[in-house]
């Protein structure tokens, strides 16, 4: 998976005009100590308090929209305010019950601003710093670092600016969290690329939290972290090399990233695999032979010229790469479940220290799983991502996996799915009563929101 980069929110006047209309009655400029942040983040009104908020419904179906209200209350208080880069963002500007184009649930808003990659003693922060050290050592003073850019971006930045086709599946409500029809939670760190180009940056590393509606298992989570790197070359840099700009950039790219892989994993065997990404050409994946098998480390390529031309420069070339921090950290630290990155249990957090890459995680306990099966007749609008979103919204990190274990179509053309939900806490044993209560709520919401018929 490549440069799923986090594109930064545009600072242009036209972008501000439509983003600021998101909540015209509640928008207010924060003038004290504001960083240079995207318009959406700069102009959201905030209210400094936390309250218990009712669950908000949002569209689950890609073919129809349900605004059925839930009377269920969350078990924990949800902050009405978050702060990113010194900018306060109100919950009501991100989670909108009245907007049928909004599908951001409370559970996702609660992750905004947590920025695990900025915590020095966290595995993700340790890995980020190790990568930064590599570029600082080998490209002294060249690469700028950005790790606090607002994750609320425009559809144009998230997709159009990096040439994602209009009919690409990643644009669907099934895959992406939409604040409204023009605004999303970034689903890769490439969203800031075009803006940084326009602002004159030529060597940069962007790290951030990214958001995708996804399946539930030990390696997938709706919020994860990515890093993107970009380097720009001018004609004088390749003119005496005997290569054209594209070949020169590709050669430098491979040399640079082979060095990074060696910095992270040691003296390992590597190979390059040709692939396709809409925003680079040629495109590659770097794989290493690690722990007895080939493993993808990152995706990369030479930036499509159309992206560079849109910034006003037609005489330059660039390379770009993107990697998932969790994916590499799980291997380097031997972390078996992606949910652990969000744990505040001291038995987890105390095992990691700044600057110590590759300290192997020691499991502090293995609690028993609890399995619950659920069967229902699906409709044309049903998707597994919508089901997982409901289960996560109710059970949170107590759900370990959702797996389709059976499906069939009867003589009337009706299709039945049977899913097994695995509940397991990483920190304690769950009681039967606790799991039964969660499962009852899951069944109710699946029936009411997805419009399926339980069996």
N, C-alpha and C positions, 0 to 999 in steps of 0.2 A: 504494500500500500504506500503510495508516494506522498507527495508534497501535500498532504491534506493540511494546508497551512492556514493559519488564522488570519484572515484579511482584516485590516484595521478599518474602523469606521471613517468614512470620508468627512473631511472638514469643509467641503465645499458649501457655498451658500445654498445651492439648489437642494443638496441633501438635507441641510438643516431645515429648510422650509417644510419638507414633507415629514421628516422625523419629528419635528417639533409639534406637528399637528396630532401626534399620537395621543396627547393628553393636554389639550390647549388650556384647560381650566386649571391644570396643576403643574404648569411648567414655570420654572423660576431659575434665573441664572445664579450660580453660586460664585461669588466674586472673590472669596477669600482663599488665597493659596491654591488657585486652580492650576493643574498641570495642563499641558497642551493635549487635550483629549478630544475624541470625536464629538460631533455636535449632539448626538443623542445622549451621551453620557454627561455632557456639560449642562444640558438644559432640562434635565428631569428634576421635578420638584421632589423634595424628600421631607419626611416627617420623623423626628428622632424618638421613636418608641417602638417597642415590640408588643404584639398583641396576639391573642388566640384568634385565628381566622378560620372560617368555615372552609371546607373543601370546595374548590372551584371546578366545575366541569369544563371540558374542552372537547373539540372534535376528535373522535377516535376513528371514524370511517373515512376512507379516501373517496367514497362515492356519495356519502350523505353526511349531514352534520346534526349532531344531537346536542341540545342544550339542556337536557334533563338535569335538574339540580339534585345534589346529594344532601341528605340531612345528616350524614355522618360527620363527626368532628374529629380533627386530628388528635393524636395522643400527646403530641408535644407542641409547644409554642413555636410559631413560625415568625421570624423577624420580618417586620414590615419595611425594613430599610437595609440596604447593603452599601458598601463603599468600595470602589475600585479606583486605584490611582488618585485617591483624594476626592473623588467625585461620588456623591450620594445618589443612589437610584432607588426610587420607591417601588415597592412590590406591585402596586396597582398599575404601574406603567409597563410591567413585564407579563404579569398574569392577569388576563382580562376575561372575566366571565361573560361580559356582554358582547364580545367581539367573536363572531363565528370563525374568523381566520386565525385565531390564537389557539395554540395547542401546547402552551407551556404550563405544566402543572406546578403545584406548590413544591413538590419534592425536588424539582430541577432548579427553581428559583433559590431554594435553600443552599444549593451548591455554588451559586454565583458568588464570586468574591472570596472563596476559600483559598484558591491559588496554592495548592499543595507544592507546586514547582518553585515557590519562593521561600519555602521553609528549609533552612540550611541543614537541619538534622533529619530531614525526611529523605527516603530513598530517591524520590523524584528530584528533589533539590540537590542532592549529592551528585546524581547523574548529570543534571544540567550544568553544574559547576565544573564537572570533569570535562565535559564537551567544550565549555567556554575556555578552560585552561589549554586544551589542545589548540584551539584557534589563536589564543593569545600568544602561545609559544611559537607557533609556526607562521603566523601572519601578524606579527607584533604591531599593535596600534591600528589595525585595519578594520576589524569587524566590530560594528556597533551592536549592542545588545538591547533588546526590547522584551520585557516580560511582564508588563503591566498594562497592556493595551485592552481597551474595552471589548468584551466578547459580544456585544450587541452590534451587529453590522447590517448593512443593507443587502438586499438580494443581489443587487448589481455587484457589490464587492465580493460576496460569497460565491457567486456563480459566474456572472457575465464577465467580470474583469479578468478571470482566469480561463475563459473560453469553455466553460462547462455547457454542453449543448442544451438547448431549451427543453428537450424531451428527456433529459437524463434522469434516471430514477432517484438520484440524490436530491432533486428539487422537490420531491413529493412530500406531502404532509405525513406520509408514513415513515419517512426517513429523517426529516429535519424539523426542528422546533421553530415555529413561526410566532413572532410577536404580533405581527399583522402581515398583510399580503406583501408588504415591501421590506420587511425587517425580520431578521432571524437571529438566533444564537449561532455564532459561527460553528461550522461543522468541520473546519480544518484551518490551519494557521496560514493559509495562502491569502486570506481575506485582506491582509494588511500589505500585501506585496505591491500592488499598483500604487497605493498611496505613498509608500516609502520611496518607490521609484520617482514619483512626481515631486517629492520633497528633496530629491537630490542624493538620497542614500545609495551607495554603490556596493557596500559590503555590510551585511547585517545578519544577525541571528534573532529570530522571533520565537519566543516560547509562550505557550498559553494553554488554558483549559478550553476544550472543544466539546461540542454537544451533538449527539446523534441518538435518535430513537433506535433501539437495537434489541437483540435477543438477550436472554438471561442465561449466563453460564459463568464458569470460573475465569474466562478471559475477556468477557464483554461487559461494559458498563456504559450508561448513557452519558457520562461525563468522563473524559480522559484528557491526556495532555500530550501536546506535540511540540516539536521544534522544527523550524524551517531555517535553512541557510541559503543566502544568495550572494553571488559575486558577479560584478559587472566588469567587462573588459572594453577598452577603447581601441580603435584601429592601430594605434602606435604600439600596442602591446603584442599584437600578433603579426604585424607587417613584416618583420624580419625572420619569422619562424619557418617559412615555407609552407604554412598551412593557412586555410581560410579561417575566418572567425569561429565558425561552428566547430570545426575539428580542433582548433586550439582550446576552446572552452571545454570540450568534451575530454580532452587529454588532461587538462588541469583538474577537472572535476574528479576523474577517476583516481588520479594521484592523491588528491586531497582527502578523499573519502576512504581510500585504502589505508591512509595514515591514521584516520580517525578510528577505523575498525580495529587496527592494531593497538591503538592507544586504549581502547575499551576492553578488548578481548585477548590481547597478547598476540603472539606470532601464530596466527591461524591461517589455514588455507582459504582462499577467496575465489569467487567467480562472479562474472557479470552476466546478467540475463537481460536480453532485449525485451522491452515491454511497451505498453501504450499508456500515455496520460494525455489528456486534452491540452495541458498547459506547457508541455515540453516536447521537443523533437530534435534529436533522438532522445529516447527515454530508456532508463535502465533500472534494474534492481540489483543491489549488492547483496550477495549471499556469502555466508561463512560456514565452514565445516566445524561445528561446535558440539561437543558432547555426543559425538558419534553420528551426527546427521547434519544436513544442510539447513541453514536457517536464514531467512530474509532479515537483513538489518535495516535497510532503508530503501526508499525510492528516490530517483533523481533524474536529471536530464538537462539539456540545453533549452533555456526558456524560449517559447514560441515568439517569433519576431513581432507578431501582432500585438502581444502584450507590451513589448518595449516601445513599439511605434506609438501606442496610445499615450505614452508619457511624453511624447514630443521628440524622442531621440530615435533616429533611424540608422545611426552609424555604429551602434554598440551591440554586443552580444552578452549573454549572461548564463550562468548555470544556477541551478537551484536543487536543493535536496530537502526531504522531509522524513522525520522518523517519529515513532510513537514512544514516549518515555516509559509508559507502563510496560509495554511489550519487552523492551530491553531490560528494564529494572527487574521484571519477574525472573528473567534468566540470570542476570548478574547477581541478584540477592537471594535467589531460590525462594521467591515468594509464590505460593501455590494458588492464591485466589486474589483476583483483582480488587475485591471488596476490602481487603486488608489495608490498602493504601489510605482508606478513609477512616481507619480505626484510630480511636483516641486512647485505647487500652495501653497502659504503660508497659505491659508485657510485650507489646509490639514496638511502640515508639522508642523505648529505652535501648533497643538493640542497634540503633543506627546513630552514627556521629558524623559531623561535617568532615569531608575530606577522605572518608573511608569507603571507597567503592568496593563492592563485591563481598562485604561481610555477609556471611550466609545466615539467613533467617532461621531461627530455632523455633519450631512450633511449640506453643505453650500449652496446647490442649487440642484434642480432636473430639468434638461433641457429636453425638449421634444425629443422623438426619431423620426427618419425618416426611413421609411421602403421602401426597394427596392427589388422587386422580379426578379428572373432571371431563365429562363428555357432553357434546352439544352439536346440534345441527347448525352449520355455518350458513351465512348469506353471501351474496356477491361482493359485499363491501368488507368482508372479514379479512384481516391481516394478522399475522402472528405478532408483529411489532405492537399493534394496538392492544392485543391481549397482554403482552409483557408490560406495557405501560400501566395497565390497570393493576396487575399483580404487584409491580414495584411501588405504585402509589399507595397501596394498602399495607404491604408487608415490608417495604423498605429493604434494608440489607439483611433481613431475616430470610429472604428467598435466595436460594443458591442456584437453582436451575429450573427452567421450564422446557420440557421436552415433549414433542409430538410422538406418542407411542403407538397410535393406531389411527387409521382413517379408512373410510369406505363410502361408496355411493350406492344407495338403494335403487330399486326398480323405478321409483318415482323421480329419480334424478337428484334426490337430496343427499348432501354430503355431510358425514359426521366426522368430527375430529375428537380424539381423546388425548388430553395433555396430562403429563405427570408433573406436579409441582413439588420440588424438593425444598423443604424448609430446614435451615440449619444456621444457628448462630455461631459466630467465630469466637464468642467470648463466654457463653454460658449454655446450659441445657435448657431446652424449651419444653414447656409443659403441654400435655394433651389439650387441656382447656384453652390454652393460649393459641395453639395451632388451629383448633376447631373454630374458634372465634374468627380468626383471620380468614379461614377457608369459606365460612358462611358469607363474609363480606365480599370476598372475591367472586363467589358465585352470583351474588346479588348484582354487583356492578357489571360483571361480564354480561349477564342477561339484560340488564337495563340499558347499558351504554352501547354495547355491541349489537344489540337486537338479535341475539341468537336464541335458540330454543334448547334449554338444558334437557339432558336425557337422564 
